[in-house]
Amino acid sequence: MTLEELQNFLDSDANAHGLDSVATHGFLTATIVGKPLPNWLSLLFEGQDSKVSAEVKVAIKEWRAELLEDLQSEEGIALPLEIDEDSGEMDFSPESELTAWSIGFVDAMYGDENVDWFSDEESSEDVAMLTLPMMVFSGIDTVDGEEDEDLAAIRRDDDALAQMANSIEGNLSELFLLFNTEE
C-alpha cells in the first residue's frame, strides 16, 4: 500500500476507527517527537486495531518511520497543510487542516494516562510552550462549550495564530530533542 493509498483509505468511510489522514499525521508526529507511547497503534484506532487490516497497519508504521527519518535527517517534519494560493494565508478555522492535525497531535499527547509529557519539572514549562500552538489550534480546552479565556483570546488574534502556526515545525524539532536526547 502506497502512502497515497493509505491516505485515501484514512479519508474514506472505510476507515471506521481511525483519524483522517491529516489528523493521523499529527498523531504520528506526536508519537515521534514526544515521550514513547508504547501502545500508539492501538490508540490511533481507538483500541480497534484488531479490526484494521495488516496492510493498513504496515503502511501506517512505514509512514511513521518516514516521518522519523525526515526529522532525524534534519529536514524536519513538514506539516501537510494547504495554504491559500491567492492570499498566501493559512486557514485557522475549526474545520481547517491545521485544526485536524493539531487534534491528532493532542490525541497522541494525552492518549495514555501513564505517559505524561509534563512529568519532568525541569522541562514541563518548555513542553507547555512548545505544545501551546497545538493546544490552541486543537480546541481541546473547550469544556461544555466554554473555552479557556486565555486561549480564546489567542484564537481571536490572527497575528498570534500566524506566529503560532509558523512555529510548529521548529517546535517539533525542539520537542524531539527535549524528549530524545540526554543532557
Summary of the structure (lengths in Angstrom):
residues: 183
radius of gyration: 16.2
end to end distance: 39.4
largest distance: 45.4
contacts: 510
relative contact order: 0.15
helix: 58%
strand: 1%
